[in-house]
């Protein structure tokens, strides 16, 4: 994980992923529909509703852009 020490509060998910250098891992986890990997990444970027967010991503159509 590429941590910049930058506070994540107030950032969108994409901004959080960028700040931590996790875009590639996130995209792979989502493409693979890997719930465990998604949860790990969401924890790393300090998402408050980890399971709800993972559920929403995995149950969305592929056209949805997070």
DASUL-V419089 format. One record per residue. N is the residue number from 0. RES is the residue in three letters. SS is DSSP state (alpha for helix, beta for strand, coil for the rest). OMEGA is omega in whole degrees, 0 to 359 (999 if undefined). D_LAST is the distance of its C-alpha to the last C-alpha in whole Angstrom. Layout:
# DASUL-V419089
n=N res=RES ss=SS omega=OMEGA d_last=D_LAST
n=N res=RES ss=SS omega=OMEGA d_last=D_LAST
This chain:
# DASUL-V419089
n=0 res=UNK ss=coil omega=178 d_last=20
n=1 res=UNK ss=coil omega=182 d_last=20
n=2 res=UNK ss=coil omega=179 d_last=21
n=3 res=UNK ss=coil omega=184 d_last=22
n=4 res=UNK ss=coil omega=181 d_last=23
n=5 res=UNK ss=coil omega=177 d_last=21
n=6 res=UNK ss=coil omega=185 d_last=20
n=7 res=UNK ss=coil omega=182 d_last=17
n=8 res=UNK ss=coil omega=179 d_last=17
n=9 res=UNK ss=coil omega=180 d_last=16
n=10 res=UNK ss=coil omega=172 d_last=13
n=11 res=UNK ss=coil omega=178 d_last=9
n=12 res=UNK ss=alpha omega=179 d_last=7
n=13 res=UNK ss=alpha omega=178 d_last=7
n=14 res=UNK ss=alpha omega=178 d_last=11
n=15 res=UNK ss=alpha omega=179 d_last=12
n=16 res=UNK ss=alpha omega=179 d_last=11
n=17 res=UNK ss=alpha omega=183 d_last=12
n=18 res=UNK ss=alpha omega=181 d_last=15
n=19 res=UNK ss=alpha omega=178 d_last=16
n=20 res=UNK ss=coil omega=186 d_last=16
n=21 res=UNK ss=coil omega=183 d_last=13
n=22 res=UNK ss=alpha omega=183 d_last=11
n=23 res=UNK ss=alpha omega=179 d_last=13
n=24 res=UNK ss=alpha omega=180 d_last=14
n=25 res=UNK ss=alpha omega=180 d_last=10
n=26 res=UNK ss=alpha omega=179 d_last=10
n=27 res=UNK ss=alpha omega=180 d_last=13
n=28 res=UNK ss=alpha omega=180 d_last=13
n=29 res=UNK ss=alpha omega=179 d_last=10
n=30 res=UNK ss=alpha omega=179 d_last=12
n=31 res=UNK ss=coil omega=184 d_last=15
n=32 res=UNK ss=coil omega=183 d_last=14
n=33 res=UNK ss=coil omega=184 d_last=16
n=34 res=UNK ss=alpha omega=181 d_last=15
n=35 res=UNK ss=alpha omega=179 d_last=18
n=36 res=UNK ss=alpha omega=177 d_last=16
n=37 res=UNK ss=alpha omega=180 d_last=13
n=38 res=UNK ss=alpha omega=180 d_last=15
n=39 res=UNK ss=alpha omega=180 d_last=17
n=40 res=UNK ss=alpha omega=180 d_last=14
n=41 res=UNK ss=alpha omega=175 d_last=12
n=42 res=UNK ss=alpha omega=182 d_last=16
n=43 res=UNK ss=alpha omega=180 d_last=16
n=44 res=UNK ss=coil omega=171 d_last=14
n=45 res=UNK ss=coil omega=174 d_last=16
n=46 res=UNK ss=coil omega=185 d_last=13
n=47 res=UNK ss=coil omega=180 d_last=16
n=48 res=UNK ss=coil omega=187 d_last=15
n=49 res=UNK ss=alpha omega=183 d_last=14
n=50 res=UNK ss=alpha omega=179 d_last=16
n=51 res=UNK ss=alpha omega=179 d_last=14
n=52 res=UNK ss=alpha omega=178 d_last=10
n=53 res=UNK ss=alpha omega=178 d_last=11
n=54 res=UNK ss=alpha omega=181 d_last=13
n=55 res=UNK ss=alpha omega=180 d_last=10
n=56 res=UNK ss=alpha omega=183 d_last=8
n=57 res=UNK ss=alpha omega=180 d_last=11
n=58 res=UNK ss=alpha omega=180 d_last=13
n=59 res=UNK ss=coil omega=175 d_last=10
n=60 res=UNK ss=coil omega=182 d_last=11
n=61 res=UNK ss=coil omega=182 d_last=10
n=62 res=UNK ss=coil omega=183 d_last=10
n=63 res=UNK ss=coil omega=181 d_last=6
n=64 res=UNK ss=coil omega=178 d_last=4
n=65 res=UNK ss=coil omega=999 d_last=0
